[in-house]
Amino acid sequence: MIIKTTPDNEKVKSVLRLIKEREEFISFADSSRFSTSVVENYYEIIKELAGALILLDGLKATGENAHKDLINYLINYEEFLEEDIVFMNDLRIKRNNSSYEGKRINSVYFQNNKNKILSIILRLKEIIKRRINYP
């Protein structure tokens, strides 16, 4: 469920700083050996950026389907197409299967989708930085 809240630019800036740390951590990981951890971390980055973006609109996702609702809400931004939403939901499901069912995410999946993941992250960052005048 998406609910109203108070926009918080400082929290968004803090999220951007934490994401930078997570990206640095990922850069040291061997994605062929640790593909599950790498994909999970990229999913967390996308989720946190999406949450930061809607926070700028005075919204937040809450409840049992919060992550799904958050991803689906991104269709409201012209930078995201339906295929992006479908992909992010697939990524969410893979992460959930990994976290809750112990299923590994194959390195081939990551290699085949790395550019999509990075493109989504870049678009989310660009929208956020444009909105808060962040360097």
N, C-alpha and C positions, 0 to 999 in steps of 0.2 A: 504494500500500500504506500502511495506517495502522499505525504502530509506536508502542511505548511510549517515553516519554522522561520527563525530570523536569519537573514543572510549574514555570513561571517567571513569577511575577507582575510582576517588574520588566521583563522583556522585553515582556510584554503591555502594560504602561503605556507603554513606549517606542514600541511599534507604534501605540498610540492617538495619541500625540503626532505621529508621522509622518503618520498618516492626516489629522489636523487640517490639516497643511500641504498635503497633496494636495487636500483639499476646498477650501481657500482658493485654491489655484492654479486649480482647476476653475471657481470662482465668477467668475474674470476672463475665462474663455474664452467665445468666441462659439460656442455649441453648434450653430448652424446652419451656420457656416463650418468648424468644427473638430469635427464630430460624432464622427469616428473617434477622435481623441485624447481627447475627453471620455468616450466609452463605454469606451475602454481604461483610462482612469484610474479610472472607477467600478468596472470589473471588478477592477482591482488592489486597490481598497479592500475590496471584498467578499472577495476571496481572502485578503488580509492579516487581516481581521477573523475570517474562518473559521479561519484558522491560529492566531490568537491564542486563539480560543475553545477549540479542541481542545487547545491547549497547557495551558490551565487544567485539563483533564482528564488531563494527563500523556500526551498523544498528539501525533503529528505525521505529516504525509503526506510520503511520499518515493517516489522512483522515477519511471518514465516516465509514469505516469498520476496523478501526485500531485495535480494540480489537480482532476481529475475525481473522484478518491477523496475528496478534501477536501470538495467540494461534496456528493457523495452521502452523506457521513457526517452532514451537517446534518439529515437526516431523523430522527436520534436525538433531536433537540430538539423539544419540543412546539410551539414557536413557528413551525416550518416544516412546510409541507404538501408533498405530492408535486408539486403545480403550481409551488411555489417552486423545488424542485430541478430540475425540467424547465426552467424559465425560466433559472436560473443556468447550467445546462449549455449552453443555447442561447447565452447571453451569452459563455460560455467559448469556444464554437466560433467565434462571430463575432470575438472578440478574436484567437483563433489564426489565423483566415483573414486578418485584417488584418495581424497581426505577421509571419506566415510566408509568406503568399501575396500580400500587397500589396493586398488587397481593402478597399475603403472601406466604412465603416458609415454608412448613409444617415441623414441628420438626422431623417427621418420615423420611423425605427426608434427613435431616442432619444426623440423627442417622445411617441411612443406608449407607451413603456416607462419613462419617467423616474420616474413615481410608484411603479412596482413596484421599480425599482432603489433609490430612496430609502427605501422601506418595508423592504426587506431589510437595508439598511445600518443603519437605525434599530433594527430588532429585534436584529441582531447586537451593536450597541453596548450596548443595554439589558441583554442577557444578560451581557455581559462586565462592564459597570460594576456590575451587581448582585452579581456573583460576587467582585469584587475591592474593593468599596466605593470606587469611583473617582467623583469628582465629575462 
